[in-house]
């Protein structure tokens, strides 16, 4: 009997599309539901939302206080809430302490303000190593911190979704909130980079 050559495995996006179509045809999923979720995940949840939160905190002391006291409510003030945004805790960097976040169990982040997690954040290497040797991991990612700066690693849980409030860079005094938001990166809000003012 001739051995049958197995069909090649379809790429993940085609398999996901086929599953969605089968669920729709069977009446288990509303038509267009997957496209709606895709739109939210790629267009609504964005690091630019978190950048706006950071810029507001840098320019508005009252907002900064509210953000540090209740990150969920402060982010919702600016319209950023929803799934994975129910328990946002803002971690303030200082000259003496640097915060970095990880999800050692999977890859949870505060989607409304950080967007979906980048591939490196989901990687087993980052998740395992940053908790054990944060200074070395940050150095490998391009962030060299002075020896006297303490590093605090925060592990996301079902009850918390962290975001880092990074230090405002020198030379940005008098900048508008919009201009400040333009230099804040997702990496800085995760804690693996600093916010840098562009060279003039």
N, C-alpha and C positions, 0 to 999 in steps of 0.2 A: 504494500500500500504506500502510495506516494505521500510523503510528509507535506502538509500544507504550510506555506510560509505565512506567519502571522501578519496581519495588517499593521502598518506602521501606526504608532500612537499619534493622534492628532495633537496639535499644540494646545496648551491650556485655555487660550481664549476661545478656540473653536469648540472645545469640549464644554466650556461654560455656556457658550451660546446655544449649543445643542441641548444642554440640560434645561436652560431657561425656556427654550421653545417647547420642549416636551412637557414641562410643568404648565406652561400657558395652555397648550392644547388639551391637557387633562383637567383644566379648570382649577389647578392648585396655585396658580400665580396670576395676578391681574396683568393684562396686556400692558406692556411698557413699564412694568415695575422695575425691571433690571436697569433699563435706560435711565429711569428716575434716580435710582441709587447711584448709578455711575456718574450722573451729572452732579449730584451732591458731593460725592467723594472727590471728584476732580475739579469742580468749579466753585463749590461753596466752602468746603473745608480746605483751608489754605494757610500756609505759614504767614502770608501777608496779613491775615487777621491777627495773629499773635504779635506781629511786628507793630501793628497799630496799638495793641494793648500796651506793649512796652513803651512805645513813643509817648502815649498818653501818660503813663506812670512817670516817665522822665520829666514831663513838662507840667504835670498837675499833682502837687503834693497830696491833695485830698483824695484824688483817685488812686494814687500809689498806696495810701493807707488802706483804702477799701480793698484794693487788689490783694494786699498782703494779709488782710483780715479774713476775706471771703472771696477767693479767686473766682469761684463759680458765679457769684452775683455780679462781681465787677466785670467779668467777661460778657455776661448777659446784658449788662448796661449798653455795651457796644453792639449787641445783636449776635453774639457768638455763644450758642448753646446747642443742646441736642445730644444725640448719642455720643458717649465717651466724653461728654462735657459736663456731666452732672456733678463731678467732684473735683474741680480744678483747684490745685494748691500752687500758689506762686512762691517760688524760692528766690530770695534776694541775694545776689552776689554782693560781696563787700571787698575792700582791698585785702582783708585778712582771710576771707573764705570764698571758695569757688564751689558751686553746685553743679552736679552732673546727674542726669537721669538715665534709667535703664528699666527694662522689664525683663527680669531674668527668667520668667516663666514662658513668655510668648513675645509680644511686641506692642503692647498697649501704649498709646499716647493720647493726649487730649486732642482728638480729631478736629474740633471746631477751630482751635487756635494754632495747631501745629500741622494740620493736614495728616494724610496717611503716612505711616512711618517709612523712612527711606530704607533701602535694602541693607545698608550697613548696620542700621539699628536693629534689624530683625536677625542678623547673622548670629549663629551660635558663638562665634569667636568674641564678638563685642559683648554679648549678653553674659558670657562666662568670665571674661577677663576684666571688664571695667570695674566690676565689684571687688576683684582681688587685687588688681594692680592699676588703679585709675591713673596715677601720674604717668606711668609708662604708656598706657593706651592713649592718653591725651597727647603725649609727646609724639607718638607714632602718627597721630592724626593731625599734627602740625601745631599743637598748642603747648608751648613751653611755659610753665608757671614757675615763679620764684619758689625756692625751697621753703620759705617761711609762710607761703599761702597754703592753708589747709584745704583739702578737697573732701567734700561730703558727697557720697553717692546715695541717691534716693531710688529705691526699688518700687516701681508702680505696683499697686494692688487693685483688687476689684473696687475698693473704696476711694482710691486716689488716682488722679491724673495730673501729673506735675507739669509745670512749665517754669523755666528759669527766667528771672528778671535780671538780665546781665548789667554789668557796669556801663554807664554812659561814657563813651570815649571823650577824652579831652579834645578841645578844639571845636566842639559842637554847640558851644554856648550861643544862644540867640537863634538857633535853627528852628524852623517850623516843625510842627508835629509830623507833617507829611514827609518832610525831608529826612527827619530822624527815622521814620518807619522804613524808608528806603534803604537804610544801611543795616537793618536788623535781619539776621538770617535764622533759618530754622536751626542750624547747627548751634548758634549762640543760645537759642532758647532751650536746646537740649543740654547744653553745657560743654560741648566738645570744641567750641571756638569762642573767641571774644569778638565783640563788635568793634570794628575798626573804622575810623573816619577816613574817607578817601584822601589820598595825598593831593595837595593843590599845586 
